[in-house]
Amino acid sequence: MAVCLEFLEETGVVIRPSGISGVYYNERLHVLSVVFHAEYVSGEITIQPEEILEAKFLNLDDTNMDEYIKRPQVKSRTLDAMNADRSVPYETWDLNPPRCKLLSRMDVERLEAKHAFLLTGAPRIGKTTMIKQLINAIGPDLCGGFYTEEITNSSERIGFKCVSVRGESVEIAHIENPSSTRIGRYGMDVEAFEDFAVKILENALSSKKIIVIDEIGLMQMLSASFQKIVQEIITGPRIVLGTIPLESHPEIDIIKYRKEVRILSVNAFNRDTISETLLKDIVKALEGE
């Protein structure tokens, strides 16, 4: 909990620790340092200038590490974290006498259980485009589900439609929709969405290895039946490829924090490379079925 709070206070980003890659001792200063593996959950970088000078996401490797890491001991620890095949389990205990209580535990079993890969990031950063590219790379025959596309006129976005992997579509929101159920300026057709998307997901569960859910968003979560089937899919054995918003939302946050879920943050720096890494992870998950 302490590392999560410290990270949030200094960067504005919520993380989920998943293990420890190393423990290091500075003999001269008598300082013990612990390096955590963690996953992005939500938030955008907002630094506290009185605490740190700069924070940003980087794709570090042997070719650019010296540009960003100048101290040899930090470089050594970073390499350990990057090269670690497994994380060391760790536990948190309440040891206030006379009570001894295990508060939490993270271990390798949780890391290996992940089969739901959810992209997050700012609007129009390219998440749906990446989903489509991954479907084509994996093979459309292995995938079922839907993605969400914008409806535009000549100058602006005026609505959204839900499109199945096979190509069928239905309009789910529009600025001219008179529905009293609204997200921003869009009237939402919850019934049309349920009739279309829930049926598609049910069919995918019975016949496909990869379930596409783009997106698990504020509009979609207006449907109770959609919420129910998403929980069923996430906790089931199928591989899930989807998107989820950065914003906090009670039901969406429950999904973000599930042990089966891996959140991948898409930004301007990594959107051209993250797809390749994710493709490898999905192929590996398919091979492990």
Secondary structure, 3 states (H helix, E strand, C coil): CHHHHHHHHHHCCEEEEEEEEEEEEECCCCEEEEEEEEEEEECCCCCCCCCCCCCCCCCCCCCCHHHHCCCHHHHHHHHHHHHCCCCECEEEEECCCCCCEEEEEECHHHHHCCCEEEEECCCCCCHHHHHHHHHHHHCHHHEEEEEEEEEECCCCEEEEEEEECCCCEEEEEECCCCCCCEECCEEECHHHHHHHHHHHHHHHHHHCCEEEECCCCCCHHHCHHHHHHHHHHHHCCCEEEEECCCCCCHHHHHHHCCCCEEEEECCCCCCCCHHHHHHHHHHHHHHCC
